[in-house]
Amino acid sequence: MRLKKQAINIDDRLDKAFHLFVIGRHDSLFVMKDDEIVGLLIFSDVYERVSEIMKECGIGS
């Protein structure tokens, strides 16, 4: 199914979403629960969370 390359499971980790964004060059990914689309994750959501995590590390501060 082609949709699998543009989708993550609702329980997937952030690193899987980031990988699909980078490798698949997608701007958004469908969020699936079983075989149903339950949401849409956009790259800026992931970027924001990664930025938060990096700031919490305190590197460069």
C-alpha angles and dihedrals in degrees: 000000000000092000091070090071089056098041143070130197117252089245097048120120124251092249091063091052091048090050092052091048092052100038097037095039090224125159092205140014130210115240111222134198109189102319096329128098107235101168151349125247116202125201093245089061090057093042091052093051093046089050090052091051092049092050090051089057090064094217112155094012 
